[in-house]
Protein backbone atom coordinates (compact mmCIF):
# COMPACT_ATOMS: atom_id res chain seq x y z
CA UNK A 1 0.00 0.00 0.00
CA UNK A 2 1.66 3.19 -1.21
CA UNK A 3 0.22 6.34 0.42
CA UNK A 4 -0.46 9.63 -1.33
CA UNK A 5 1.42 12.38 0.50
CA UNK A 6 -0.34 15.73 0.92
CA UNK A 7 1.93 18.62 1.84
CA UNK A 8 -0.14 21.79 1.69
CA UNK A 9 0.15 23.02 5.28
CA UNK A 10 2.97 24.79 7.07
CA UNK A 11 2.08 23.63 10.59
CA UNK A 12 0.73 20.42 12.18
CA UNK A 13 -2.37 18.87 10.61
CA UNK A 14 -4.68 18.57 13.59
CA UNK A 15 -7.90 17.28 11.99
CA UNK A 16 -8.94 15.25 8.95
CA UNK A 17 -12.53 14.45 8.01
CA UNK A 18 -14.60 12.93 5.20
CA UNK A 19 -17.99 14.28 4.25
CA UNK A 20 -21.00 11.99 4.55
CA UNK A 21 -20.85 10.77 0.94
CA UNK A 22 -17.10 10.25 1.00
CA UNK A 23 -16.41 12.15 -2.23
CA UNK A 24 -14.64 14.94 -0.32
CA UNK A 25 -12.22 15.08 2.57
CA UNK A 26 -10.85 18.00 4.56
CA UNK A 27 -7.55 18.68 6.34
CA UNK A 28 -7.28 21.32 9.06
CA UNK A 29 -4.04 22.74 10.43
CA UNK A 30 -2.60 25.05 13.04
CA UNK A 31 -1.57 27.31 10.14
CA UNK A 32 -5.16 28.60 10.08
CA UNK A 33 -6.19 26.83 6.89
CA UNK A 34 -8.54 24.00 5.96
CA UNK A 35 -8.03 22.37 2.56
CA UNK A 36 -10.67 20.37 0.69
CA UNK A 37 -9.92 17.52 -1.72
CA UNK A 38 -11.69 15.14 -4.05
CA UNK A 39 -11.15 11.69 -2.57
CA UNK A 40 -11.09 9.76 -5.86
CA UNK A 41 -8.89 10.78 -7.54
CA UNK A 42 -7.13 12.75 -4.83
CA UNK A 43 -7.19 16.33 -6.06
CA UNK A 44 -7.06 19.57 -4.13
CA UNK A 45 -10.09 21.79 -4.73
CA UNK A 46 -9.47 24.78 -2.51
CA UNK A 47 -8.64 26.29 0.87
CA UNK A 48 -10.64 28.00 3.61
CA UNK A 49 -8.54 30.58 5.48
CA UNK A 50 -9.34 31.33 9.13
CA UNK A 51 -7.93 33.82 11.61
CA UNK A 52 -6.27 31.46 14.05
CA UNK A 53 -5.10 27.90 14.52
CA UNK A 54 -7.70 25.34 13.46
CA UNK A 55 -8.70 22.98 16.27
CA UNK A 56 -11.75 21.19 14.89
CA UNK A 57 -14.23 21.16 12.01
CA UNK A 58 -17.55 19.64 10.98
CA UNK A 59 -19.44 19.46 7.67
CA UNK A 60 -23.17 19.46 6.94
CA UNK A 61 -24.65 16.24 5.58
CA UNK A 62 -25.26 17.82 2.18
CA UNK A 63 -21.66 19.15 2.15
CA UNK A 64 -22.91 22.70 1.58
CA UNK A 65 -21.30 24.25 4.66
CA UNK A 66 -18.26 23.65 6.82
CA UNK A 67 -17.98 24.94 10.40
CA UNK A 68 -14.41 25.48 11.61
CA UNK A 69 -13.45 26.01 15.24
CA UNK A 70 -10.22 27.88 16.00
CA UNK A 71 -8.19 28.08 19.18
CA UNK A 72 -8.97 31.65 20.27
CA UNK A 73 -10.59 33.43 17.32
CA UNK A 74 -14.03 31.84 17.32
CA UNK A 75 -15.97 29.86 14.72
CA UNK A 76 -15.88 30.37 10.95
CA UNK A 77 -18.53 29.09 8.54
CA UNK A 78 -17.85 28.70 4.81
CA UNK A 79 -19.74 27.52 1.76
CA UNK A 80 -17.88 24.43 0.60
CA UNK A 81 -18.53 24.85 -3.12
CA UNK A 82 -17.60 28.53 -3.46
CA UNK A 83 -15.24 29.01 -0.52
CA UNK A 84 -17.24 32.05 0.59
CA UNK A 85 -17.11 32.93 4.28
CA UNK A 86 -20.75 33.29 5.31
CA UNK A 87 -20.45 33.81 9.06
CA UNK A 88 -17.98 34.42 11.85
CA UNK A 89 -18.94 33.83 15.48
CA UNK A 90 -16.47 35.77 17.58
CA UNK A 91 -15.70 35.21 21.25
CA UNK A 92 -13.54 36.94 23.81
CA UNK A 93 -9.88 35.92 24.01
CA UNK A 94 -10.70 33.92 27.16
CA UNK A 95 -12.96 31.47 25.31
CA UNK A 96 -11.15 28.61 23.57
CA UNK A 97 -12.99 26.26 21.20
CA UNK A 98 -12.24 22.58 21.84
CA UNK A 99 -14.68 20.74 19.56
CA UNK A 100 -17.64 21.26 17.22
CA UNK A 101 -19.89 18.68 15.56
CA UNK A 102 -23.13 18.73 13.58
CA UNK A 103 -26.05 16.66 14.79
CA UNK A 104 -27.78 14.16 12.54
CA UNK A 105 -29.75 16.25 10.04
CA UNK A 106 -27.35 19.22 10.34
CA UNK A 107 -29.98 21.47 11.93
CA UNK A 108 -27.84 22.10 15.00
CA UNK A 109 -24.27 21.69 16.18
CA UNK A 110 -22.58 21.66 19.56
CA UNK A 111 -19.50 23.56 20.61
CA UNK A 112 -17.27 22.57 23.52
CA UNK A 113 -15.39 25.56 24.88
CA UNK A 114 -12.99 26.26 27.71
CA UNK A 115 -13.47 29.61 29.40
CA UNK A 116 -10.27 30.79 31.07
CA UNK A 117 -11.86 33.49 33.21
CA UNK A 118 -12.26 33.42 37.00
CA UNK A 119 -14.62 30.42 36.84
CA UNK A 120 -12.36 28.34 34.53
CA UNK A 121 -15.23 26.20 33.26
CA UNK A 122 -15.82 24.13 30.19
CA UNK A 123 -19.20 24.78 28.59
CA UNK A 124 -21.15 22.83 25.98
CA UNK A 125 -23.33 25.06 23.79
CA UNK A 126 -25.88 23.94 21.21
CA UNK A 127 -26.40 26.27 18.23
CA UNK A 128 -29.40 26.35 15.92
CA UNK A 129 -27.72 26.37 12.50
CA UNK A 130 -30.48 28.22 10.64
CA UNK A 131 -30.25 31.09 13.11
CA UNK A 132 -26.46 31.07 12.78
CA UNK A 133 -26.80 31.65 9.04
CA UNK A 134 -29.65 34.17 9.10
CA UNK A 135 -29.42 36.15 12.33
CA UNK A 136 -26.86 38.58 13.61
CA UNK A 137 -27.17 37.03 17.07
CA UNK A 138 -27.53 33.25 16.59
CA UNK A 139 -29.72 31.18 18.86
CA UNK A 140 -27.74 29.07 21.30
CA UNK A 141 -28.28 27.47 24.67
CA UNK A 142 -26.00 26.27 27.44
CA UNK A 143 -26.37 22.52 27.74
CA UNK A 144 -23.95 21.74 30.54
CA UNK A 145 -21.03 23.28 32.43
CA UNK A 146 -18.18 21.51 34.16
CA UNK A 147 -15.59 22.84 36.63
CA UNK A 148 -12.04 21.56 37.08
CA UNK A 149 -11.99 18.39 34.98
CA UNK A 150 -12.88 20.02 31.68
CA UNK A 151 -14.51 18.53 28.61
CA UNK A 152 -12.18 18.01 25.67
CA UNK A 153 -14.06 15.90 23.10
CA UNK A 154 -17.68 15.12 22.29
CA UNK A 155 -19.89 13.19 19.89
CA UNK A 156 -23.65 13.13 19.25
CA UNK A 157 -25.49 10.00 20.35
CA UNK A 158 -28.15 8.04 18.51
CA UNK A 159 -30.95 10.22 17.05
CA UNK A 160 -29.41 13.31 18.70
CA UNK A 161 -30.92 12.33 22.06
CA UNK A 162 -27.61 12.52 23.91
CA UNK A 163 -24.10 13.93 23.65
CA UNK A 164 -21.19 11.83 24.87
CA UNK A 165 -18.41 13.96 26.38
CA UNK A 166 -14.85 13.07 27.36
CA UNK A 167 -12.81 14.97 29.95
CA UNK A 168 -9.15 15.73 30.51
CA UNK A 169 -8.98 13.22 33.35
CA UNK A 170 -10.53 10.30 31.50
CA UNK A 171 -14.20 10.54 32.51
CA UNK A 172 -17.03 10.00 30.02
CA UNK A 173 -20.34 11.78 30.61
CA UNK A 174 -23.56 11.10 28.70
CA UNK A 175 -25.82 14.16 28.73
CA UNK A 176 -29.45 14.53 27.65
CA UNK A 177 -29.56 17.10 24.82
CA UNK A 178 -32.95 18.52 25.84
CA UNK A 179 -32.54 18.91 29.59
CA UNK A 180 -28.77 18.81 30.13
CA UNK A 181 -29.31 16.03 32.67
CA UNK A 182 -26.31 13.80 33.33
CA UNK A 183 -27.52 10.30 32.42
CA UNK A 184 -24.30 8.30 32.79
CA UNK A 185 -20.77 8.93 34.00
CA UNK A 186 -17.86 6.52 33.89
CA UNK A 187 -14.10 6.78 34.38
CA UNK A 188 -12.84 5.05 31.25
CA UNK A 189 -9.23 6.28 31.32
CA UNK A 190 -6.65 7.72 33.71
CA UNK A 191 -5.57 10.49 31.35
CA UNK A 192 -7.07 12.85 28.78
CA UNK A 193 -9.65 11.43 26.37
CA UNK A 194 -8.52 12.58 22.94
CA UNK A 195 -11.09 10.89 20.69
CA UNK A 196 -14.67 9.62 20.79
CA UNK A 197 -16.35 7.89 17.85
CA UNK A 198 -19.39 5.67 17.31
CA UNK A 199 -19.61 2.72 14.98
CA UNK A 200 -21.78 3.43 11.90
CA UNK A 201 -24.80 1.74 13.51
CA UNK A 202 -24.22 3.36 16.95
CA UNK A 203 -23.88 -0.08 18.57
CA UNK A 204 -20.37 0.62 19.89
CA UNK A 205 -18.36 3.59 21.11
CA UNK A 206 -14.58 3.72 20.81
CA UNK A 207 -12.36 6.01 22.87
CA UNK A 208 -8.69 6.95 22.69
CA UNK A 209 -6.60 8.45 25.45
CA UNK A 210 -3.17 9.75 26.36
CA UNK A 211 -2.97 6.81 28.80
CA UNK A 212 -2.01 4.60 25.80
CA UNK A 213 -5.31 2.69 25.70
CA UNK A 214 -8.22 2.61 23.28
CA UNK A 215 -11.45 1.12 24.60
CA UNK A 216 -14.60 -0.24 23.03
CA UNK A 217 -17.66 0.61 25.13
CA UNK A 218 -21.35 -0.23 25.18
CA UNK A 219 -23.09 3.14 24.57
CA UNK A 220 -26.08 2.15 26.71
CA UNK A 221 -24.10 1.38 29.87
CA UNK A 222 -20.51 2.57 29.14
CA UNK A 223 -19.40 -0.94 30.08
CA UNK A 224 -16.01 -1.87 28.63
CA UNK A 225 -16.28 -4.49 25.89
CA UNK A 226 -12.68 -4.57 24.64
CA UNK A 227 -9.42 -2.87 25.61
CA UNK A 228 -6.54 -2.23 23.21
CA UNK A 229 -3.11 -1.46 24.68
CA UNK A 230 -1.26 0.55 22.03
CA UNK A 231 1.75 1.20 24.30
CA UNK A 232 1.93 4.82 23.19
CA UNK A 233 -0.21 7.92 23.81
CA UNK A 234 -3.21 7.93 21.47
CA UNK A 235 -4.85 10.86 19.70
CA UNK A 236 -7.45 9.19 17.50
CA UNK A 237 -9.47 5.98 17.17
CA UNK A 238 -12.16 5.03 14.66
CA UNK A 239 -14.23 1.94 13.84
CA UNK A 240 -14.15 0.72 10.26
CA UNK A 241 -17.52 0.93 8.46
CA UNK A 242 -16.67 -2.44 6.91
CA UNK A 243 -18.14 -4.02 10.06
CA UNK A 244 -21.51 -3.58 8.30
CA UNK A 245 -20.34 -5.19 5.06
CA UNK A 246 -22.87 -7.92 4.25
CA UNK A 247 -20.51 -10.09 2.25
CA UNK A 248 -17.47 -10.31 4.52
CA UNK A 249 -17.65 -7.92 7.48
CA UNK A 250 -14.38 -6.78 9.02
CA UNK A 251 -14.62 -5.95 12.70
CA UNK A 252 -11.61 -3.67 12.72
CA UNK A 253 -10.68 -0.42 14.40
CA UNK A 254 -7.82 1.97 13.67
CA UNK A 255 -5.86 3.79 16.37
CA UNK A 256 -3.09 6.36 16.04
CA UNK A 257 -1.01 8.72 18.12
CA UNK A 258 2.59 8.79 19.25
CA UNK A 259 4.82 10.33 21.85
CA UNK A 260 4.56 14.02 22.69
CA UNK A 261 5.73 16.34 19.92
CA UNK A 262 8.30 17.97 22.19
CA UNK A 263 10.11 14.62 22.56
CA UNK A 264 10.15 13.69 18.88
CA UNK A 265 13.63 15.08 18.18
CA UNK A 266 15.16 12.77 20.78
CA UNK A 267 13.60 9.55 19.50
CA UNK A 268 14.05 7.50 16.34
CA UNK A 269 11.10 7.50 13.95
CA UNK A 270 10.51 3.78 14.39
CA UNK A 271 10.36 4.19 18.18
CA UNK A 272 7.99 7.13 18.40
CA UNK A 273 4.82 5.12 17.84
CA UNK A 274 3.75 7.18 14.82
CA UNK A 275 2.17 4.25 12.99
CA UNK A 276 -1.55 3.63 12.44
CA UNK A 277 -2.50 0.30 14.01
CA UNK A 278 -5.35 -1.99 12.96
CA UNK A 279 -7.00 -4.16 15.64
CA UNK A 280 -9.51 -6.97 15.40
CA UNK A 281 -12.31 -5.85 17.74
CA UNK A 282 -13.46 -9.38 18.51
CA UNK A 283 -10.16 -10.94 19.52
CA UNK A 284 -8.35 -7.73 20.66
CA UNK A 285 -5.58 -8.74 18.29
CA UNK A 286 -3.32 -6.41 16.32
CA UNK A 287 -3.68 -7.14 12.62
CA UNK A 288 -1.03 -4.82 11.27
CA UNK A 289 0.23 -1.26 11.16
CA UNK A 290 0.97 1.43 8.60
CA UNK A 291 4.00 3.69 8.97
CA UNK A 292 5.11 6.84 7.20
CA UNK A 293 4.63 9.88 9.42
CA UNK A 294 7.63 11.16 11.37
CA UNK A 295 5.58 12.95 14.01
CA UNK A 296 2.60 12.11 16.22
CA UNK A 297 -0.59 11.33 14.28
CA UNK A 298 -3.33 13.69 15.45
CA UNK A 299 -6.32 12.44 13.47
CA UNK A 300 -7.56 9.46 11.43
CA UNK A 301 -10.65 9.44 9.20
CA UNK A 302 -12.01 6.42 7.33
CA UNK A 303 -13.97 6.67 4.08
CA UNK A 304 -17.67 5.74 4.51
CA UNK A 305 -17.09 2.71 2.28
CA UNK A 306 -14.06 1.67 4.33
CA UNK A 307 -11.64 1.18 1.44
CA UNK A 308 -9.37 4.14 2.25
CA UNK A 309 -8.37 6.34 5.16
CA UNK A 310 -6.66 9.68 5.72
CA UNK A 311 -4.26 10.68 8.49
CA UNK A 312 -2.99 14.05 9.71
CA UNK A 313 0.22 14.51 11.66
CA UNK A 314 2.43 16.85 13.65
CA UNK A 315 4.88 16.68 10.74
CA UNK A 316 2.58 19.00 8.75
CA UNK A 317 1.46 16.41 6.23
CA UNK A 318 -1.64 14.35 5.55
CA UNK A 319 -1.51 10.91 3.96
CA UNK A 320 -4.17 9.16 1.93
CA UNK A 321 -4.03 5.36 2.20
CA UNK A 322 -5.99 3.24 -0.28
CA UNK A 323 -6.19 -0.31 1.03
CA UNK A 324 -4.80 -3.10 -1.16
CA UNK A 325 -7.08 -5.85 -2.39
CA UNK A 326 -5.25 -8.27 -0.09
CA UNK A 327 -6.84 -6.50 2.87
CA UNK A 328 -10.29 -7.61 1.72
CA UNK A 329 -9.38 -11.31 1.74
CA UNK A 330 -10.20 -13.65 4.67
CA UNK A 331 -6.54 -13.50 5.72
CA UNK A 332 -7.22 -10.11 7.34
CA UNK A 333 -10.50 -10.96 9.02
Secondary structure by P-SEA (a helix, b strand, c coil): cbbbbbcccccccccccccccccbbbbbccccbbbbbcccccccccccccccccccccccccccbbbbbcccccbbbbcccccccccccccccccccccccccccccbbbbbbbbccccbbbbbbbbcaaaaacccbbbbbbccccccccccbbbbcccccbbbbbcccbbbbbbccccccccccccccccccccccccccccbbbbbccccbbbbbccccccccccccccccccbbbbbccccccccccbbbbbbccccccccccccccccccbbbbbcccccccccccccccccccccccccccccccccccccbbbbbbbcccccccccc
